[in-house]
Amino acid sequence: MSLQKGWVEFMIQIVLSTLLSVIVPLSIPVIAGFLLGKFMKLETKPLSTLYLYFLSPAMILDTLLKAQLSWHDVAQTAAFSILNLLLLWGIAQLAGKIFRLSTPETAGLTLISTLTNSANYGLPLILLAFGQLGLDKASVYVVIQMIMVNTIGVYFAARSEFSVQSAVKSVFSLPAIYAALLAMGLRLLDWHLPLGIQSGVSMIAAAYSPVVLAILGTQMAYVRIFKLESSIKKASYAGLTIRLLLSPLAACLAMLILGISGLLFSVLFILASMPVAVNAVILAEKFNASPKLVSTCILWSTLASFLILPILIMLVAG
């Protein structure tokens, strides 16, 4: 009995240690951004432009140029991204049928299930939890996710309005994609950026984490809490269950099938277990994919992640 009690106390200490060393530092810029949004009415559009066209490409370029990556890691990450997406899509479709959700609600549930906040929340978290080597591996996943959000994400939100041409065009309007292609080209040719340019890119990349976390906090300040109809309330329970409980299990299954292990397993597991992507509500509003449902799940999955992620990090790190 005393042995069991000692084990429980030890596990609680580890969780609290992870909370203090990883989540608390992340929460400071998030809270600052939330307060700026709430009381100073800070606008998210110019901040999102700063993130998308300035900070993100610099971070991707800097990380991929310095990353200790193998092409095997890249191939495994791409395979995992596709397989995990298919598993979560299947779960969302099944849940939609079980709960008899409408077409817009099923579309919203699919966005909740498949799109995670891996860029502006996941990357800083991975850096704190697993260091630079973990960030190296995470950067490949994030680039793939950016492509998926602007292609498959659009398809999930509006199948009837989906256009392959416009989806491809939206992908190649992202500077981060060109940064990734440039980094891959330089690595293949074994070339390096001039020292001055590399230093400038690294300086911009260093600003990525605090700024994007502040953006996340500001976005959270504008996420609206709706009075939900019974059908949407039911769908929100399904969405939170999938995102918070089933998505880690789906990620484990996908990596078991693909034989992924070690640090790459830990990094992909945490990124796949992140809360709902804030950008999901943009797609939901644009294509009428139950934006009330998506907004509600963004808010509660993000709040719950501050308690759940330390436990998941402890499990994979231990």
C-alpha positions in Angstrom: 0.0 0.0 0.0 2.8 2.4 0.9 4.6 1.4 -2.3 1.5 2.3 -4.4 1.1 5.6 -2.5 4.8 6.4 -3.1 4.4 5.6 -6.9 1.3 7.9 -7.1 3.2 10.7 -5.3 6.1 10.3 -7.7 3.9 10.5 -10.7 2.2 13.6 -9.4 5.6 15.2 -8.8 6.6 14.4 -12.4 3.4 15.9 -13.8 3.8 19.1 -11.7 7.5 19.3 -12.7 6.4 19.1 -16.4 3.7 21.6 -15.8 6.1 24.1 -14.2 9.0 23.6 -16.7 6.9 23.5 -19.9 3.4 24.7 -19.6 4.0 27.7 -17.3 6.6 29.3 -19.6 4.3 28.8 -22.5 1.3 30.3 -20.7 3.0 33.7 -20.0 2.9 35.0 -23.6 -0.5 33.3 -24.1 -2.0 35.2 -21.1 -0.3 38.4 -22.2 -1.9 38.0 -25.7 -5.2 37.2 -24.2 -5.2 40.3 -22.0 -4.1 42.5 -24.9 -7.0 41.2 -26.9 -9.5 41.5 -24.1 -8.7 44.9 -22.8 -6.7 46.6 -25.6 -8.8 45.1 -28.4 -5.6 44.1 -30.2 -6.4 43.0 -33.8 -5.4 39.5 -34.8 -5.3 40.1 -38.6 -2.0 42.1 -38.8 -0.5 39.7 -36.2 -1.5 36.7 -38.3 0.0 38.4 -41.3 3.2 38.9 -39.4 3.3 35.3 -38.3 2.4 33.9 -41.8 4.6 36.0 -44.0 7.5 36.9 -41.7 8.1 34.7 -38.7 6.9 31.3 -40.0 9.1 31.2 -43.2 12.1 32.4 -41.2 11.6 29.8 -38.5 11.0 27.0 -41.1 14.1 28.0 -43.1 16.4 28.4 -40.1 15.2 25.1 -38.5 15.4 23.0 -41.6 18.8 24.3 -42.6 20.2 23.4 -39.1 18.1 20.3 -38.5 19.7 17.0 -37.8 17.3 15.1 -40.0 17.4 12.1 -42.3 15.3 11.5 -45.3 14.0 8.4 -43.5 12.6 10.8 -40.8 11.0 12.9 -43.5 9.4 9.9 -45.2 8.1 8.5 -41.9 6.7 11.9 -40.8 4.9 12.2 -44.2 3.5 8.7 -44.0 2.3 9.3 -40.4 0.6 12.5 -41.3 -1.4 10.8 -44.1 -2.3 7.7 -42.1 -3.2 9.6 -38.9 -5.4 12.0 -41.0 -7.2 9.0 -42.5 -7.8 7.4 -39.1 -9.2 10.6 -37.6 -11.3 11.3 -40.7 -12.8 7.8 -40.4 -13.5 8.4 -36.7 -15.2 11.7 -37.4 -17.4 10.2 -40.1 -18.4 7.3 -37.9 -19.2 9.7 -35.0 -21.3 11.8 -37.4 -23.4 8.8 -38.3 -23.7 7.5 -34.7 -24.9 10.9 -33.4 -26.9 11.6 -36.6 -25.3 14.9 -37.2 -26.2 17.2 -40.0 -23.8 17.7 -43.0 -22.4 21.1 -41.6 -22.0 19.6 -38.2 -20.2 16.5 -39.6 -17.9 18.9 -41.6 -17.2 20.9 -38.4 -16.5 17.7 -36.5 -14.1 16.6 -39.2 -12.2 19.9 -38.9 -12.0 19.5 -35.1 -10.8 15.9 -35.4 -8.1 16.4 -38.0 -6.7 19.9 -37.7 -4.4 20.5 -34.7 -2.7 23.6 -33.4 0.8 22.3 -34.2 2.4 25.5 -35.5 1.8 28.3 -33.0 1.3 26.1 -29.9 3.0 22.8 -30.8 6.4 24.1 -31.9 7.1 26.2 -28.8 5.9 23.3 -26.7 8.1 20.8 -28.5 11.1 23.1 -28.1 10.7 23.4 -24.4 9.9 19.7 -23.8 12.3 18.0 -26.2 14.9 20.7 -27.1 16.3 21.7 -30.5 16.5 18.1 -31.8 12.8 17.7 -31.1 12.0 21.0 -32.9 14.0 19.8 -35.9 11.7 16.8 -36.3 8.6 18.8 -35.5 9.3 21.3 -38.3 8.8 18.7 -41.0 5.4 17.8 -39.6 4.3 21.4 -39.4 5.2 22.0 -43.1 3.1 19.0 -44.0 0.2 20.2 -41.9 0.3 23.6 -43.6 -0.1 21.9 -46.9 -2.9 19.7 -45.6 -4.9 22.6 -44.0 -4.9 24.4 -47.3 -5.9 21.4 -49.4 -7.6 18.6 -47.5 -8.8 21.0 -44.8 -10.6 23.1 -47.4 -12.1 19.9 -48.9 -13.3 18.8 -45.4 -15.0 22.2 -44.8 -16.7 22.5 -48.2 -16.8 19.4 -50.5 -19.3 21.0 -52.8 -17.2 24.2 -53.2 -13.8 22.5 -53.3 -11.6 23.3 -56.2 -8.3 21.5 -56.7 -6.9 24.5 -58.6 -7.8 27.0 -55.8 -6.4 24.6 -53.1 -3.1 24.2 -54.9 -3.0 28.0 -55.4 -3.6 28.6 -51.7 -0.7 26.3 -50.8 1.7 28.1 -53.0 0.7 31.4 -51.6 2.3 30.4 -48.3 5.9 31.7 -47.9 6.7 28.9 -45.5 6.4 26.4 -48.4 9.0 28.3 -50.4 11.2 28.5 -47.3 10.9 24.7 -46.9 11.7 24.1 -50.6 14.7 26.5 -50.4 16.0 24.7 -47.3 15.7 21.3 -48.9 17.4 22.5 -52.1 20.3 24.0 -50.2 20.7 20.8 -48.2 20.7 18.6 -51.3 23.3 20.8 -52.9 25.3 21.1 -49.6 25.2 24.9 -49.9 24.9 27.4 -47.1 23.5 30.9 -46.8 26.0 33.7 -46.4 26.8 34.2 -42.7 25.1 37.6 -42.5 21.9 36.4 -44.0 21.9 33.3 -41.9 22.3 35.4 -38.7 19.4 37.6 -39.8 17.1 34.7 -40.5 18.1 33.1 -37.1 17.3 36.4 -35.3 13.8 36.5 -36.8 13.3 32.8 -36.1 14.1 33.4 -32.4 11.1 35.8 -32.2 8.8 33.1 -33.4 7.8 31.3 -30.2 6.8 34.3 -28.0 5.1 36.2 -30.7 3.0 33.3 -32.0 2.0 32.3 -28.5 0.8 35.9 -27.9 -1.2 35.6 -31.1 -2.7 32.4 -29.8 -3.7 34.2 -26.6 -5.2 37.1 -28.6 -7.2 34.7 -30.8 -8.5 33.0 -27.7 -9.8 36.3 -26.4 -12.0 36.6 -29.5 -13.3 33.0 -29.5 -16.9 33.4 -28.7 -18.9 31.2 -26.3 -22.2 30.4 -27.8 -25.4 29.2 -26.3 -25.5 25.8 -28.1 -28.4 24.0 -29.5 -28.8 20.4 -28.3 -27.5 18.9 -31.6 -24.4 21.1 -31.6 -23.8 20.5 -27.8 -23.9 16.7 -28.6 -21.5 17.3 -31.5 -19.1 19.3 -29.3 -18.9 16.4 -26.8 -18.0 14.1 -29.6 -15.4 16.6 -31.0 -13.7 17.0 -27.6 -13.7 13.3 -27.0 -12.0 12.7 -30.4 -9.5 15.5 -30.1 -8.5 15.0 -26.4 -8.9 11.2 -26.0 -9.1 9.3 -29.3 -6.5 11.3 -31.3 -3.6 10.2 -29.0 -4.7 6.6 -29.4 -5.0 7.0 -33.2 -1.5 8.5 -33.3 -0.1 5.6 -31.4 -1.9 3.1 -33.7 -0.5 4.9 -36.8 3.0 4.9 -35.5 2.8 1.3 -34.4 1.8 0.4 -38.0 4.6 2.4 -39.4 7.2 1.3 -36.9 8.1 4.8 -35.7 10.0 4.9 -32.4 12.3 7.0 -30.3 12.3 10.8 -30.3 10.3 11.0 -33.5 7.5 8.9 -31.8 7.4 11.3 -28.9 7.4 14.5 -31.0 4.7 13.2 -33.4 2.6 11.9 -30.6 2.5 15.3 -28.8 1.9 17.2 -32.0 -1.0 14.9 -33.0 -2.5 15.4 -29.5 -2.6 19.2 -29.7 -5.9 21.1 -29.3 -8.0 22.1 -32.2 -6.3 24.5 -34.7 -7.6 28.1 -34.3 -7.5 28.4 -38.1 -10.2 25.7 -38.2 -12.9 28.2 -37.3 -11.8 30.4 -40.3 -12.6 27.5 -42.6 -15.8 26.7 -40.7 -17.1 30.3 -41.0 -16.1 30.6 -44.7 -17.8 27.3 -45.7 -20.6 27.2 -43.1 -19.2 24.1 -41.4 -20.9 24.7 -38.0 -18.6 27.5 -36.8 -20.3 27.5 -33.4 -19.3 23.9 -32.9 -15.7 24.6 -34.0 -15.3 27.7 -31.8 -16.6 25.9 -28.7 -14.2 23.0 -29.2 -11.2 25.3 -29.9 -11.8 27.0 -26.6 -12.3 24.0 -24.4 -9.7 21.8 -26.0 -7.1 24.5 -25.6 -7.9 25.0 -21.9 -7.9 21.3 -21.3 -4.6 20.9 -23.1 -2.8 22.8 -20.3 -3.7 19.8 -18.0 -3.6 16.9 -20.4 -0.4 17.7 -22.4 2.0 17.6 -19.3 0.7 14.1 -18.6 1.2 13.0 -22.2 4.7 14.6 -22.3 5.5 12.7 -19.0 4.4 9.4 -20.6 6.4 9.7 -23.7 9.5 11.3 -22.1 9.5 8.7 -19.4 
